[in-house]
Amino acid sequence: MKAKKFISSGHFLLVTRYSLPFTFYLQIRRLFSFIFFFTIFSAQLSCCPHCGKQSQSINDGSAVIPGAYQTEVYFPILEDKRIAVVGNHTSTVGDTHLVDTLLSSGFNVVRIFSPEHGFRGTAADGEYIDDGKDKNTGLPVISLYGENRRPQPQYIEDLDLIIFDIQDVGVRFYTYISTMTYVIEEAAKKGLPVMILDRPNPNGHYVDGPVLEPEFSSFVGLHPVPVVHGMTVGEYALMVNGEGWLKDELYADIEVIKVANYCHSTPYEVCVSPSPNLPNMTAIYLYPSLCFFEGTQISVGRGTEKPFQVFGHPELPTEKYSYLFTPKSISASPNPPQLNRNCFGKDLSKTNPDSIRAKGFIDLTYLIDAYKNFPDKDTFFNNYFERLAGTGKLRKQIIKGIAIEEIRQSWEKDIESFKKIRKKYLLYNDFE
C-alpha cells in the first residue's frame, strides 16, 4: 500500500525556519513528516482497525484509514486557501488534532467552527456554548451550538474552503449531521466549497426506525430519514445535497475524502468518545435504542459512570428492575434527569458490544417494558418524544399495546423507500 503522510510536531526544524526561505522550509518539513510516518503511524491506527482487531499494520492493506489521515489526497487542494475547520475533539490525524496538523504543515486556518459539546468536546449535552478562542492555537472558535446554529455571513465571506471533520455515530437525532447541513447551506449561499473528511459510521451496518415526518423536523432531526440511516457523514451530505433537501433549492460544492478499506459491514471501534455521554462502544451501540428514553421520565444513566448503558426510575418495580443507581451532577451532565434520586433499572454495561452490534436493529423491548411497568402511565412520555421518534405514531402504538413486530412492520414501507434514495449516494460497499 502507498504510504500515508503523518504530520509530526515539527520541532526538529525550528532553527531551519528562520535560516531558510519559508517555502523551502515547508518542503523539508513535509519530507520529514512523510518519513516520520513509518515509525509511528501504524501505531496511531491500531485502535481503529478493520474488523476490530488490534494488531493489523497499515502496510497489510486492511486497516481502515479515515479521510483525515490521507493527507496526500487533500493537502494539495489546500495550498494557498483560507480555511475554516468545522471540528471537535474527534477531528484527529493519529494523536494530533486536525487543526494542529494543518497549522504545522503551513496551511492558513482562519477560524474554527464548533458543534454541540464544543471544540474540545467537554461541554454537556444541550449546553449553550459561547464563541471563544482556542487556547492551544489562538484561533477564534465560533460556536454553532449557542446563539447561532449556522455560520453567520461575516465568518465565511473571507474563506476559500470549509473542512468538516467530525466522528458521527450514525443516528438521526445526533446533532452533528444537523450542524453539517447548516454549514453546507450557508456555504452554498456564497458558492464556497465544503470538503468532508469522511469517517466510518460505527452504526453503519443497518438501517432501522421510523422515518422522520416533516411536521416533526427539528435540530435533532432535519430530514426524512430513519433513526438509524446507515450512512457516513460524507454519504449523508451527498444525499442532502443531491435530493434537494437544502433550503431554498440550494446546491453545494461538496468534495468527500473517502475512508480507505471500509465498507458498511466493517466493524469499527471509535477511538475517541464522540461526546461526553457516549464513552465506549457499548453506549454507542445501545444509543439508537436507549435514546428514546430521553423523551420519557426514565433516566438513561446521565450523571453516572454508565451513560446510555443503564436505565431506570425511582418508581419502577424493584422485583423487575433490580439495578440501583443515583444520577449526580457531573461535568458531562450538570442537571441529569432524576438528579440525586435512587433509580431502579437495568444495567446493560456488561453486555458484549459485539452481541449488541450483531442484532442490527433498534431494540424496543427496553422502552415498551419500562412503559408497561411504570405506575403513572399518563406521565411516562414528555413532549420531546415525538421529536426523537420523528413521528406521532410510536407513542400511540406503545400506549395501545401494539406488538413490537407490528410496530416494526409499520416502518417497513418507509424504510424501503429511504433505502432506494440512500443507495444512490453510497461511497462504500453496502452491508446487503
NUBANU-248877 format. One line per 8 residues: number of its first residue (from 1); for each residue x, y negated, z of C-alpha. Coordinates in pm, 1 decimal, always signed. Layout:
BEGIN
NUM = X:Y:Z | ... .
//
This chain:
BEGIN
1 = +0.0:+0.0:+0.0 | +110.7:-351.3:-70.4 | +249.1:-514.4:+244.2 | +33.0:-775.9:+411.6 | +165.9:-1104.7:+542.8 | +174.6:-1168.7:+911.0 | +242.3:-1514.6:+1044.6 | +494.6:-1537.8:+1324.8 .
9 = +516.9:-1809.7:+1585.3 | +763.8:-1995.9:+1367.3 | +1005.1:-2075.3:+1647.2 | +1306.2:-1936.0:+1456.7 | +1308.0:-2228.6:+1213.7 | +1272.2:-2519.6:+1449.7 | +1612.5:-2666.3:+1356.2 | +1572.7:-2597.8:+984.7 .
17 = +1254.5:-2802.4:+978.7 | +1448.5:-3117.1:+1042.6 | +1753.4:-3041.2:+829.2 | +1590.9:-2923.9:+503.1 | +1314.8:-3062.1:+280.6 | +978.7:-2964.8:+424.0 | +867.2:-2767.2:+116.3 | +1187.1:-2561.5:+128.4 .
25 = +1129.7:-2507.6:+498.9 | +784.7:-2370.1:+426.6 | +916.9:-2128.4:+166.4 | +1175.6:-1991.2:+407.3 | +923.9:-1974.4:+686.2 | +679.6:-1772.9:+479.7 | +957.7:-1537.8:+376.8 | +1039.6:-1477.7:+743.8 .
33 = +670.6:-1427.1:+812.4 | +649.0:-1168.4:+537.1 | +947.3:-976.2:+677.8 | +819.0:-1009.6:+1031.9 | +508.3:-820.3:+928.4 | +693.2:-488.2:+902.7 | +791.4:-489.8:+1267.4 | +464.1:-573.4:+1439.2 .
41 = +164.8:-594.9:+1206.4 | +62.2:-231.7:+1220.4 | +59.8:-258.8:+1597.7 | -180.0:-552.7:+1567.5 | -420.0:-338.6:+1365.4 | -400.4:-33.6:+1589.7 | -710.6:-116.4:+1795.3 | -939.9:-153.6:+1492.1 .
49 = -856.1:+136.7:+1261.4 | -1056.8:+330.6:+1009.2 | -1275.7:+595.2:+1172.8 | -1191.9:+464.6:+1522.1 | -853.4:+634.1:+1553.8 | -579.5:+450.1:+1734.7 | -265.8:+579.3:+1562.9 | -304.0:+501.8:+1194.4 .
57 = -47.3:+284.1:+1025.4 | -128.7:+16.4:+773.5 | +105.8:+193.8:+535.1 | -111.4:+505.5:+506.7 | -375.8:+309.1:+320.2 | -659.3:+389.5:+560.0 | -652.7:+109.7:+816.5 | -942.6:-134.4:+797.6 .
65 = -798.9:-479.8:+720.8 | -1025.4:-780.9:+786.5 | -1028.4:-1061.3:+533.6 | -838.9:-1299.2:+761.8 | -541.5:-1061.3:+772.5 | -499.8:-1066.4:+395.1 | -313.8:-1395.0:+377.1 | -157.1:-1312.9:+41.2 .
73 = -507.6:-1321.5:-109.6 | -631.4:-1655.8:+22.1 | -320.2:-1857.0:+114.3 | -261.6:-1964.8:-248.7 | -616.2:-2109.0:-256.0 | -545.5:-2326.2:+48.1 | -249.9:-2517.3:-94.6 | -299.6:-2895.8:-77.7 .
81 = -651.1:-2856.0:+62.3 | -805.8:-3044.9:+354.4 | -961.5:-2761.5:+552.4 | -1215.3:-2717.5:+831.4 | -1246.9:-2384.3:+1011.2 | -1575.2:-2251.9:+1148.2 | -1445.3:-2013.0:+1408.7 | -1418.8:-1897.5:+1764.6 .
89 = -1205.7:-1668.3:+1979.4 | -1265.3:-1376.9:+1738.2 | -1102.9:-1565.1:+1447.9 | -765.9:-1395.6:+1468.5 | -488.2:-1262.5:+1249.6 | -346.7:-991.0:+1472.4 | -297.0:-1156.1:+1810.5 | -268.9:-1504.2:+1658.7 .
97 = -566.0:-1733.5:+1613.7 | -651.6:-1812.7:+1252.1 | -615.8:-2187.5:+1315.3 | -268.5:-2136.7:+1464.9 | -182.0:-1913.4:+1170.8 | -285.9:-2177.9:+919.8 | -110.7:-2461.7:+1100.6 | +213.1:-2268.1:+1144.2 .
105 = +206.9:-2196.7:+770.7 | +185.9:-2566.5:+685.7 | -179.1:-2590.4:+584.4 | -381.0:-2904.3:+651.5 | -651.4:-2807.5:+901.2 | -850.6:-3123.9:+964.0 | -1102.4:-3004.7:+1223.5 | -1277.1:-2708.8:+1382.5 .
113 = -1649.1:-2630.2:+1393.6 | -1754.3:-2408.6:+1684.6 | -2068.1:-2189.1:+1719.6 | -2258.6:-2067.8:+2026.5 | -2017.4:-1979.9:+2311.3 | -1768.6:-2241.8:+2192.4 | -1438.9:-2228.8:+2007.9 | -1260.0:-2027.6:+2275.2 .
121 = -1566.0:-1807.0:+2339.7 | -1608.1:-1885.4:+2709.4 | -1947.2:-2062.0:+2713.0 | -2251.2:-1871.6:+2835.5 | -2537.7:-1768.4:+2607.7 | -2752.0:-2068.0:+2526.3 | -2515.8:-2311.0:+2699.5 | -2514.5:-2658.2:+2545.5 .
129 = -2167.6:-2735.7:+2408.9 | -2028.4:-3084.7:+2353.1 | -1775.7:-3193.4:+2093.5 | -1419.3:-3198.0:+2218.8 | -1056.6:-3136.9:+2139.5 | -874.5:-2804.6:+2127.5 | -604.7:-2808.5:+2395.2 | -376.2:-2574.6:+2200.9 .
137 = -367.7:-2764.0:+1872.2 | -507.2:-3109.0:+1948.0 | -759.8:-3069.0:+1666.9 | -1109.5:-3211.8:+1708.2 | -1371.4:-2945.7:+1778.4 | -1721.2:-3027.2:+1651.7 | -1990.1:-2826.1:+1828.4 | -2259.3:-2661.0:+1619.4 .
145 = -2439.5:-2549.8:+1933.7 | -2504.6:-2880.4:+2105.3 | -2665.5:-3199.4:+1989.3 | -2638.0:-3073.4:+1630.6 | -2668.5:-2725.7:+1484.1 | -2540.0:-2845.1:+1146.0 | -2217.1:-3018.7:+1043.8 | -2300.1:-3386.4:+1010.5 .
153 = -2207.1:-3557.6:+679.2 | -1921.1:-3760.3:+829.9 | -1747.0:-3437.9:+930.2 | -1745.2:-3277.8:+586.5 | -1708.3:-3566.7:+342.4 | -1327.6:-3573.3:+379.7 | -1286.1:-3195.9:+325.7 | -1189.2:-2984.1:+27.8 .
161 = -1282.2:-2646.5:+176.9 | -1458.6:-2488.3:+474.9 | -1341.1:-2149.9:+604.7 | -1583.4:-1932.6:+802.9 | -1426.6:-1655.1:+1010.1 | -1627.4:-1508.2:+1299.6 | -1682.1:-1149.1:+1412.6 | -2054.4:-1074.8:+1395.4 .
169 = -2246.8:-774.0:+1531.3 | -2499.8:-732.3:+1250.1 | -2819.7:-822.1:+1437.9 | -3066.9:-1085.5:+1314.5 | -3100.0:-1271.0:+1644.2 | -2723.9:-1301.8:+1699.1 | -2681.1:-1669.1:+1612.6 | -2351.4:-1670.2:+1421.4 .
177 = -2528.3:-1599.2:+1090.2 | -2764.3:-1891.6:+1153.7 | -2465.5:-2118.0:+1209.3 | -2311.0:-1984.1:+888.9 | -2632.7:-2058.2:+697.0 | -2645.2:-2418.5:+817.6 | -2278.2:-2469.6:+731.6 | -2334.9:-2331.4:+381.9 .
185 = -2637.7:-2556.4:+330.7 | -2451.3:-2870.6:+432.4 | -2152.1:-2774.0:+219.9 | -2379.6:-2713.0:-79.0 | -2519.6:-3065.1:-47.8 | -2167.9:-3201.5:-100.8 | -2056.1:-2944.9:-358.1 | -1798.3:-2826.2:-103.7 .
193 = -1677.8:-2465.8:-140.0 | -1703.5:-2222.4:+150.4 | -1457.9:-1937.0:+197.3 | -1573.9:-1649.6:+415.0 | -1305.0:-1428.5:+564.2 | -1512.1:-1114.6:+595.5 | -1501.9:-874.8:+888.7 | -1660.2:-531.0:+938.0 .
201 = -2005.2:-502.9:+1088.8 | -1999.1:-260.9:+1386.2 | -2373.6:-206.0:+1334.4 | -2342.0:-195.6:+956.5 | -2424.6:+175.7:+928.4 | -2804.7:+140.9:+934.8 | -3098.8:-90.0:+868.7 | -3389.5:-98.9:+1110.8 .
209 = -3653.4:-305.3:+1288.5 | -3938.5:-531.8:+1186.1 | -3866.4:-777.8:+905.1 | -3899.2:-1139.3:+1016.9 | -4225.0:-1309.2:+917.8 | -4193.8:-1676.7:+811.4 | -4401.6:-1818.4:+1097.8 | -4151.2:-1681.5:+1349.3 .
217 = -3843.6:-1832.6:+1185.8 | -3605.2:-1997.4:+1435.2 | -3235.3:-2025.0:+1512.9 | -3247.7:-1664.1:+1636.2 | -3389.0:-1554.0:+1302.2 | -3393.8:-1766.0:+988.2 | -3453.2:-1516.2:+709.3 | -3688.4:-1230.3:+614.0 .
225 = -3452.8:-953.2:+721.9 | -3488.8:-664.5:+969.7 | -3347.3:-687.0:+1321.4 | -3050.4:-475.0:+1204.1 | -2967.0:-579.5:+848.3 | -2662.1:-359.0:+781.4 | -2452.0:-629.8:+611.3 | -2123.5:-803.9:+675.7 .
233 = -2132.6:-1182.4:+709.1 | -1986.7:-1209.4:+358.8 | -2260.9:-995.5:+209.0 | -2523.1:-1178.5:+412.9 | -2401.1:-1515.9:+286.1 | -2417.1:-1396.8:-74.4 | -2772.6:-1273.8:-17.7 | -2892.2:-1600.0:+139.7 .
241 = -2736.8:-1791.4:-148.4 | -2848.6:-1558.1:-425.4 | -3206.4:-1516.1:-303.6 | -3265.0:-1890.4:-285.2 | -3306.9:-1889.9:+93.1 | -3105.6:-2208.2:+135.0 | -3334.0:-2505.1:+183.7 | -3421.3:-2746.9:-98.2 .
249 = -3318.7:-2488.6:-361.2 | -2952.2:-2547.6:-284.1 | -2689.6:-2317.7:-429.8 | -2347.0:-2294.6:-270.9 | -1995.4:-2222.8:-397.1 | -1903.8:-1919.7:-182.3 | -1593.0:-1704.7:-201.5 | -1565.7:-1392.4:+13.9 .
257 = -1227.4:-1247.0:+106.0 | -1323.2:-882.4:+138.3 | -1229.7:-632.0:+407.3 | -990.2:-368.0:+277.4 | -1055.6:+5.1:+327.2 | -1405.8:-47.6:+462.7 | -1746.1:+96.5:+381.4 | -2072.7:+75.9:+571.5 .
265 = -2030.5:+421.6:+721.4 | -1689.1:+329.5:+864.8 | -1685.1:+326.8:+1246.7 | -1522.2:+3.3:+1356.4 | -1410.5:-86.1:+1707.0 | -1426.2:-459.0:+1773.2 | -1103.0:-561.5:+1946.8 | -1218.2:-897.3:+2084.0 .
273 = -1550.7:-929.9:+2265.3 | -1771.2:-1125.3:+2021.6 | -1947.5:-1306.1:+2308.3 | -1924.3:-1305.2:+2689.4 | -2214.6:-1063.7:+2738.8 | -2109.4:-807.9:+2477.6 | -1789.2:-687.7:+2645.0 | -1747.9:-346.2:+2480.8 .
281 = -1873.8:-112.8:+2210.7 | -2141.3:+39.3:+2435.1 | -2300.0:-304.4:+2474.2 | -2262.4:-382.1:+2103.7 | -2434.4:-58.9:+2001.5 | -2711.8:-97.6:+2261.3 | -2769.5:-465.2:+2185.5 | -3024.1:-416.3:+1899.7 .
289 = -3241.4:-203.1:+2129.6 | -3199.5:-382.2:+2463.0 | -3216.5:-742.4:+2342.5 | -3595.0:-712.2:+2311.7 | -3594.7:-727.1:+2692.8 | -3485.3:-1090.8:+2665.0 | -3846.9:-1155.9:+2564.4 | -3975.2:-996.2:+2885.6 .
297 = -3929.8:-1016.3:+3262.7 | -3672.5:-734.3:+3254.1 | -3305.2:-807.5:+3324.4 | -3050.6:-666.9:+3078.6 | -2766.5:-699.7:+3324.9 | -2665.9:-1059.7:+3264.4 | -2484.6:-1172.0:+3575.9 | -2337.0:-826.9:+3633.9 .
305 = -2032.7:-634.7:+3511.9 | -2253.1:-437.2:+3273.2 | -2446.4:-679.8:+3049.9 | -2650.2:-501.2:+2782.0 | -2556.8:-169.6:+2940.3 | -2817.6:-172.4:+3218.0 | -3173.4:-295.2:+3250.5 | -3413.7:-328.6:+3541.0 .
313 = -3651.7:-535.4:+3750.7 | -3737.3:-563.3:+4121.1 | -4086.9:-424.9:+4059.8 | -4005.5:-117.1:+3853.4 | -4075.2:+206.5:+4045.3 | -3764.0:+340.2:+4217.3 | -3861.8:+703.9:+4161.4 | -3818.2:+649.6:+3785.2 .
321 = -3565.1:+366.4:+3786.1 | -3307.8:+453.1:+4049.9 | -3008.8:+242.2:+3945.7 | -2975.3:-66.2:+4167.2 | -2807.1:-389.0:+4053.2 | -2825.8:-753.9:+4154.5 | -2763.3:-1029.6:+3897.8 | -2535.1:-1306.5:+4027.5 .
329 = -2437.9:-1647.6:+3893.5 | -2113.6:-1597.3:+3699.6 | -1939.7:-1788.6:+3422.0 | -2089.6:-1572.2:+3146.4 | -2441.2:-1612.8:+3291.6 | -2476.9:-1902.7:+3537.9 | -2852.4:-1852.4:+3576.9 | -2940.0:-1497.6:+3472.0 .
337 = -3291.5:-1354.9:+3485.9 | -3376.5:-1210.3:+3829.1 | -3091.8:-1405.2:+3989.4 | -2995.1:-1265.2:+4334.1 | -3281.0:-1013.6:+4327.0 | -3230.1:-640.7:+4366.0 | -3330.9:-479.1:+4038.2 | -3421.1:-115.1:+3991.4 .
345 = -3348.2:+23.2:+3649.7 | -3130.0:+243.2:+3434.0 | -2753.7:+247.5:+3385.0 | -2651.8:+327.4:+3026.3 | -2289.7:+220.4:+3065.6 | -2158.2:+575.6:+3087.4 | -2320.4:+674.8:+2758.3 | -2069.8:+776.2:+2493.9 .
353 = -2064.7:+488.4:+2240.4 | -2036.1:+736.4:+1953.9 | -2361.6:+900.3:+2056.0 | -2539.4:+562.6:+2054.4 | -2394.4:+481.5:+1714.1 | -2494.5:+820.1:+1576.4 | -2865.0:+750.2:+1638.1 | -2868.1:+495.7:+1357.4 .
361 = -3194.0:+335.6:+1468.6 | -3338.6:+92.9:+1723.0 | -3447.4:+287.5:+2030.4 | -3783.2:+152.9:+2150.6 | -3818.5:+403.6:+2435.4 | -3643.7:+172.7:+2683.9 | -3884.2:-114.9:+2611.4 | -4202.3:+88.9:+2593.5 .
369 = -4130.3:+294.8:+2904.9 | -4049.0:-18.9:+3103.9 | -4378.7:-175.6:+2992.9 | -4574.8:+136.2:+3090.3 | -4417.0:+138.6:+3435.9 | -4433.8:-236.1:+3501.5 | -4708.5:-311.6:+3755.3 | -4827.2:-650.2:+3622.8 .
377 = -4851.2:-592.9:+3250.3 | -5004.1:-935.2:+3185.8 | -4673.8:-1099.3:+3282.9 | -4435.3:-846.8:+3123.1 | -4380.5:-1039.4:+2797.0 | -4280.0:-1403.7:+2759.5 | -4311.1:-1647.5:+2468.3 | -3961.9:-1564.2:+2342.0 .
385 = -4056.3:-1209.5:+2247.7 | -4208.3:-1291.4:+1907.9 | -3904.1:-1491.3:+1802.3 | -3680.3:-1193.5:+1879.8 | -3910.0:-938.8:+1718.6 | -3977.3:-1170.1:+1422.9 | -4337.5:-1058.4:+1419.6 | -4654.7:-1086.7:+1624.5 .
393 = -4734.4:-720.0:+1573.6 | -4484.5:-546.7:+1800.7 | -4616.7:-688.5:+2129.6 | -4971.9:-593.6:+2030.3 | -4863.9:-243.1:+1928.6 | -4694.0:-186.1:+2264.0 | -4992.3:-320.5:+2461.0 | -5228.8:-94.2:+2265.2 .
401 = -5011.0:+207.2:+2345.4 | -4936.6:+291.6:+1982.2 | -4684.7:+573.4:+1949.0 | -4325.4:+490.2:+1860.9 | -4346.0:+691.9:+1539.6 | -4645.5:+488.9:+1423.3 | -4474.7:+161.1:+1516.1 | -4172.0:+259.9:+1316.2 .
409 = -4387.3:+358.9:+1020.5 | -4533.9:+7.3:+1019.7 | -4183.4:-126.5:+940.6 | -4101.6:+113.3:+659.1 | -4254.8:-68.1:+362.2 | -4089.8:-399.7:+451.1 | -3756.8:-230.7:+520.5 | -3760.9:-57.6:+182.7 .
417 = -3832.8:-389.1:+11.4 | -3546.4:-551.1:+200.4 | -3307.6:-269.9:+107.5 | -3366.1:-340.7:-260.8 | -3264.9:-702.7:-204.2 | -2972.2:-604.8:+18.5 | -2832.5:-363.0:-239.1 | -2770.5:-644.6:-488.7 .
425 = -2520.5:-814.8:-259.0 | -2324.8:-527.1:-107.4 | -1947.2:-560.5:-144.0 | -1869.8:-220.8:+7.9 | -1992.8:+134.5:-42.2 | -2317.1:+186.6:+145.1 | -2397.8:+438.6:+418.1 | -2658.2:+610.4:+199.7 .
//
